Amino acid sequence: MALNNSQYESIMKGYERTSRANRLLSESRREKVCNTIPGFRELAASVSTYSAASARSMLEGDDNALPRLRRQLAEIAASQKQLLEQYGFPSDYLEPIYCCPDCQDTGYISAANGLKEKCHCFRQQEISILYAQSNIQETIRTENFSTLSYEYYQDEDLRRFEDAVKLCRDFILNFPEDYRNFFFYGTVGTGKSFLSGCIAKELLEKGHSVIYFSASGLFDLLARHSFDFKSKESLPGLYEDLYNCDLLIIDDLGTEITNTFVNSQLFSCMNERHLRRKSVLISTNLSLAEIRDRYSDRIFSRITSNYSLCKLTGTDIRILKKRKLNYRPPEFTAEK
C-alpha cells in the first residue's frame, strides 16, 4: 500500500519544518554563545579566513596547504570546545541539531548500493499513516511501562506476569539482534494486550517499524484487498509491509471468523516473517488446545516451536479496576 502524493508531500513538508526549526535553534544557540563568550565570534570567523587562504595556496601549487588547513581547523575546534566548557555550555552545544541523526532530517539515507532509500523514521511515519486504523498510537499513550502495575496480581498469577514483563524487557533490550517471537495466551483481561503495547511503544521510540492489527482487522483488510478488484493492485504493497516491518503485532487472535482463507493467510505471514527473521507477537484469549483445534496443524506447530509461550492468568483487570473506581467505603458513625 504505497502512499498517495498528498501523504508523501505531507511527510516531506514535515521534514522541511523540522529542519527549519532546528536550523533556527542552531542559529539562536550560536548567537547566544557569541554574545556570551568574548572573542568567540572572531574565532568562528577565522574558519572562513583560513579556508579562503588555503584555497588560494592550493591554486598556487602549495602541497602543504590542505594539511595546514586541517591542523588550523582542528586547533580552532579545540579552542571553541574549551571556551564553551569554560563558560558553562555543553561541549557539543553548537553541533548540528537533528531529530534523526541517521538521515539528518531528510527522510532518506544512502544504501549499500549507493542509491537513496527511505530512512527508518520515514518508514515509521509511512506505516503510521497507512495503518492509522489500528489505533496503536492512541493505545500506547496509556498502555506502556510507565503505567505498569502489579497490584492486580497475586500468587501464581503474579509470578507469571512478572516473568512475562522480564521477557518483554529483555526482548526490547536485545531487539533486533536476538530474533524472537512471542505468543501471549490465557484468560481475558490479564495484561496480554497491555504488554504488546509496552513493547510497541519502546520499539517505536527506538525508531523501529511496528505494525499493529487486531486479528479481525488484519484478515478483513487482507480479504478486501484479495477479493476487491479496485484494491487488489495494492495487495503486493500490503504484503511487503506485513512481511518486512520490524515487528508485527496480531492482537486478539481468535476474534476473527476462522476459515480456510484465514488459516492460509496466517500461516503465510508467520512463515514469511520467520524466513526473514522478523519478529511476530501474537496475543489471544484462546488456550493452546483451542488453538490446535481451531487452526491448521502447521500453524499450531509453528507457534509451539518458534514462539516463546507466555501464559497469563488471573481475574479480569478491567473488572477489578471498575470495582475499585466504584467502591465507596461504608460510612463510619462514631459512638456518642
HELIX and SHEET records of a PDB file:
HELIX    1   1 ASN A    5  THR A   36  1                                  32    
HELIX    2   2 PHE A   40  LEU A   59  1                                  20    
HELIX    3   3 ALA A   65  GLN A   86  1                                  22    
HELIX    4   4 HIS A  120  LEU A  130  1                                  11    
HELIX    5   5 ALA A  132  SER A  134  5                                   3    
HELIX    6   6 ILE A  136  THR A  139  1                                   4    
HELIX    7   7 PHE A  145  THR A  147  5                                   3    
HELIX    8   8 ASP A  155  LEU A  173  1                                  19    
HELIX    9   9 LYS A  192  GLU A  205  1                                  14    
HELIX   10  10 ALA A  215  PHE A  227  1                                  13    
HELIX   11  11 PHE A  229  LYS A  232  1                                   4    
HELIX   12  12 LEU A  235  ASN A  244  1                                  10    
HELIX   13  13 THR A  260  LEU A  275  1                                  16    
HELIX   14  14 LEU A  288  ARG A  294  1                                   7    
HELIX   15  15 ASP A  297  ASN A  306  1                                  10    
HELIX   16  16 ILE A  317  ASN A  326  1                                  10    
SHEET    1   A 2 TYR A 108  SER A 110  0                                        
SHEET    2   A 2 LYS A 116  LYS A 118 -1                                        
SHEET    1   B 5 VAL A 210  SER A 214  0                                        
SHEET    2   B 5 LEU A 247  LEU A 253  1                                        
SHEET    3   B 5 SER A 279  THR A 284  1                                        
SHEET    4   B 5 PHE A 182  GLY A 186  1                                        
SHEET    5   B 5 SER A 308  LEU A 312  1                                        
END                                                                             
